[in-house]
Amino acid sequence: MLVVADEPIRISTEIEEAVLTLNNAHAAELSWLESEQLRVLLKQAFYARRIGDVDAFLRGGRSPHDEVNITPDTGRIL
């Protein structure tokens, strides 16, 4: 039986700083963000949730990087 310790919680403006800290702690895997950039990404998201006090977060939606997809091996635009 799967037991879920915490249900996903909506990301409120009060917790954005903690989300930014977590994101930037993993900037090598994600991208470094400034406060305003995160605010825009969260505002554009169709789904943005956190687990716990911000042990993890998930954001679903388009980002500015979605506009053009270039394959790394050929450099062609998809």
N, C-alpha and C positions, 0 to 999 in steps of 0.2 A: 504494500500500500504506500502510495506517495504522500508524504506529509509536507505541506508548504508552511515554512516557518513564518514568513511574512508575505502579505499580499502586496502587489504593486500599489504605490500611492502616487497620486498626482503631484507633479513638481510645482510648488507654489513659488511666488516671487521671494518669499522669506528664505527659501532654501537654495536659491540660485547660486549664492557664493560657495556653498559646500559642493554643489554640482560642478562648478567651475574649477574648484580645487582638485576634485577627483579627476576631472577630464585632463587638466594640465599635468597631473602626476603621471599620466599615461600619454603624454603628447607624442612620444615616438610612435605609438601604435595608432593614435587618433590624429589630432591636430591641435596645436596650441591655440587657445581662444582667449580673446579679451572679453570683458563683461558684456559689452554691447553685442558682440558677435553671438555669444551664447543666448542672450535675450532674444535676438532675431530668430535663431534656429529653433528655440523652444516655442516661440510665437507661431512659426510656420509649421510646426510639427502637427501631424494628425494624431500622434500618440507620444506622450512623454511621461514616463513613470520612474519612480525610484523604489528601491528596496531598503528598508530600515531607515536609519538616519541619513543615509546616502552611502550605503555599502556598495551599491551599484545603481546605474541608471540606464534607461533605454529610451531612445528617441526614434520615432519613425516618421519619415517624411523626406521630401527632396531637400537637397542642400545646393548651394551655388556650384559645387563640383559636379553635380549631376547633369549639367547642361551639355557637356561634351565628354564622351567616353573615348579615350585613346588607348589602343592596345599597347602594352609595354614592349612587346617583342617587335612589332612592325612600325609602331608610331601612327598607325592608321586610325582615322576617326570611325567609330562604329555607327 
